[in-house]
């Protein structure tokens, strides 16, 4: 619950929203689930009988590959969540930039300037300027992350 003595309501709400998005991104319902006995789409019944004799359908990926793939997806999801959090943090105090990020994250509209302008009720020119500012901030975050790894 928000406590007025601990800070601004808007800042508290931003952190609550970030937390909710992070929890949703990492939740069990957002994980990629793959059946072990699943066969690739390119294997059809016709190809199983090409020479007149039934053939056993070959599974092209092993269980280990599926687990590794699932772990990679989880890692990508966490990485994306961290990038979004970093971008939102750099946009703090700029509600016009935050609105664009949230509109795209929530899937309420495409990332195209025309769609964003229509959804947010702003001129396309202002949206284009905001997108440029977001790109510069994202590039700065990327450069800082790369410098941190080196």
TADAWO-V178522 format. One record per residue. RES is the residue in one small letter. SS is DSSP state (hx for helix, st for strand, lp for the rest). PSI is psi in degrees with one decimal (999 if undefined). Layout:
((RES | SS | PSI) (RES | SS | PSI))
//
This chain:
((x | lp | 145.9) (x | lp | 133.9) (x | lp | 115.9) (x | hx | -26.9) (x | hx | -20.1) (x | hx | -5.7) (x | lp | -176.5) (x | lp | 142.5) (x | hx | -42.7) (x | hx | -44.4) (x | hx | -43.1) (x | hx | -43.4) (x | hx | -39.5) (x | hx | -44.8) (x | hx | -35.4) (x | hx | -44.1) (x | hx | -44.7) (x | hx | -43.6) (x | hx | -44.9) (x | hx | -43.5) (x | hx | -42.7) (x | hx | -44.6) (x | hx | -39.9) (x | hx | -40.8) (x | hx | -32.7) (x | hx | 1.7) (x | lp | 160.8) (x | hx | -33.4) (x | hx | -13.3) (x | hx | 2.4) (x | lp | 150.6) (x | lp | 122.8) (x | lp | 129.5) (x | lp | 132.3) (x | lp | 139.4) (x | lp | -36.8) (x | lp | 10.6) (x | lp | 138.5) (x | lp | 144.7) (x | lp | 152.3) (x | lp | -28.0) (x | lp | -13.2) (x | lp | 115.9) (x | lp | 170.5) (x | hx | -34.9) (x | hx | -45.8) (x | hx | -20.1) (x | hx | -14.6) (x | lp | 26.4) (x | lp | -42.8) (x | lp | 14.6) (x | lp | -12.4) (x | lp | 137.5) (x | lp | 141.5) (x | lp | 151.0) (x | lp | 130.4) (x | lp | 128.1) (x | lp | 134.3) (x | lp | 119.7) (x | lp | -17.0) (x | lp | 140.8) (x | lp | 168.5) (x | hx | -39.4) (x | hx | -42.0) (x | hx | -39.7) (x | hx | -41.3) (x | hx | -44.8) (x | hx | -41.8) (x | hx | -42.8) (x | hx | -40.3) (x | hx | -38.7) (x | hx | -40.3) (x | hx | -41.8) (x | hx | -42.5) (x | hx | -41.1) (x | hx | -40.1) (x | hx | -43.9) (x | hx | -42.1) (x | hx | -43.5) (x | hx | -40.7) (x | hx | -41.3) (x | hx | -40.4) (x | hx | -41.9) (x | hx | -44.1) (x | hx | -42.3) (x | hx | -42.3) (x | hx | -43.1) (x | hx | -35.7) (x | hx | -40.7) (x | hx | -19.6) (x | lp | -2.0) (x | lp | 129.7) (x | lp | -3.5) (x | lp | 82.2) (x | hx | -29.6) (x | hx | -32.0) (x | hx | -41.4) (x | hx | -40.5) (x | hx | -39.5) (x | hx | -46.4) (x | hx | -47.2) (x | hx | -36.8) (x | hx | -39.7) (x | hx | -45.4) (x | hx | -44.4) (x | lp | -10.7) (x | lp | 22.0) (x | lp | -22.4) (x | lp | 166.7) (x | lp | 165.8) (x | lp | 5.3) (x | lp | 138.5) (x | hx | -39.0) (x | hx | -42.4) (x | hx | -43.2) (x | hx | -41.9) (x | hx | -42.4) (x | hx | -46.0) (x | hx | -43.1) (x | hx | -9.8) (x | lp | 38.8) (x | lp | 159.9) (x | lp | 146.0) (x | hx | -36.2) (x | hx | -41.5) (x | hx | -36.8) (x | hx | -43.4) (x | hx | -42.9) (x | hx | -42.2) (x | hx | -39.6) (x | hx | -40.9) (x | hx | -43.0) (x | hx | -41.1) (x | hx | -41.3) (x | hx | -41.8) (x | hx | -42.9) (x | hx | -40.8) (x | hx | -40.2) (x | hx | -40.4) (x | hx | -43.3) (x | hx | -43.6) (x | hx | -44.8) (x | hx | -41.4) (x | hx | -38.8) (x | hx | -41.6) (x | hx | -40.3) (x | hx | -31.3) (x | hx | -29.5) (x | hx | -27.7) (x | lp | 999))
//
